[in-house]
């Protein structure tokens, strides 16, 4: 009797384990992972679509946003690739400063063609994203030197 009960428990446990592995293998790709796999052109298009939806850009503004986002994305991709390699803390700091400079240049380009109302919305979104990132740092879910070069998402 004990052998039968143990056998049933073993079969049930193995069945449950195999179902859990199948579910883990078919888990959807997270939004951040899919962004990392995108080309700079795809990222700039999605950024322009995001800005059009969130800020109410017209067609001309959307195309200007896409060009600025593409430039930022292409330059920053090289820097992110360098970060993935072996770097010292000093090198990482320099690379992060370069990325911040590129993001600031993007903001300047974008602010040149946004209306005052759109600028206000954009600044509010940036502030909200910054505060959310700071909260993640305090909770230990992100590091202080992690950089998210995309405002959307």
KAVEN-V508211 format. One record per backbone hydrogen bond with DSSP energy under -1.0 kcal/mol. CO is the residue of the C=O (numbers start at 1). NH is the residue of the N-H. E is the energy in kcal/mol with one decimal. If there is no record, write none. Layout:
BEGIN
co = [CO/CO]
nh = [NH/NH]
e = [E/E]
END
This chain:
BEGIN
co = [1/2/3/4/5/6/7/8/9/10/11/12/13/14/15/16/17/18/19/20/21/22/30/31/32/33/39/40/41/42/43/44/45/46/47/48/49/50/51/52/58/59/60/61/62/63/64/65/66/67/68/69/70/71/72/73/74/75/76/77/78/79/80/88/89/90/91/92/93/94/95/96/97/98/99/100/101/102/103/104/105/106/107/108/110/110/115/116/117/118/119/120/121/122/123/124/125/126/127/128/129/130/131/132/133/134/135/136/136/143]
nh = [5/6/7/8/9/10/11/12/13/14/15/16/17/18/19/20/21/22/23/24/25/26/34/35/36/37/43/44/45/46/47/48/49/50/51/52/53/54/55/56/62/63/64/65/66/67/68/69/70/71/72/73/74/75/76/77/78/79/80/81/82/83/84/92/93/94/95/96/97/98/99/100/101/102/103/104/105/106/107/108/109/110/111/112/113/114/119/120/121/122/123/124/125/126/127/128/129/130/131/132/133/134/135/136/137/138/139/141/142/146]
e = [-2.1/-2.6/-2.2/-2.4/-2.4/-2.4/-2.5/-2.5/-2.4/-2.4/-2.3/-2.3/-2.3/-2.3/-2.0/-2.1/-1.9/-2.0/-2.1/-1.9/-1.9/-1.5/-2.1/-1.8/-1.9/-1.3/-2.5/-2.5/-2.0/-2.4/-2.4/-2.2/-2.4/-2.4/-2.6/-2.5/-2.1/-3.1/-2.9/-1.0/-2.5/-2.1/-2.1/-2.8/-2.4/-2.0/-2.3/-2.9/-2.3/-2.2/-2.3/-2.8/-2.6/-2.1/-2.7/-1.8/-1.1/-1.3/-2.8/-2.3/-1.9/-1.8/-1.5/-2.6/-2.1/-2.1/-2.7/-2.7/-2.0/-2.1/-2.5/-2.5/-2.3/-2.1/-2.4/-2.6/-2.2/-2.2/-2.6/-2.3/-2.3/-2.8/-2.8/-1.0/-1.3/-1.1/-2.7/-2.0/-2.0/-2.8/-2.7/-2.2/-2.3/-2.5/-2.5/-2.3/-2.6/-2.5/-2.5/-2.2/-2.2/-2.4/-2.0/-1.8/-2.2/-2.2/-1.9/-2.0/-1.0/-1.3]
END
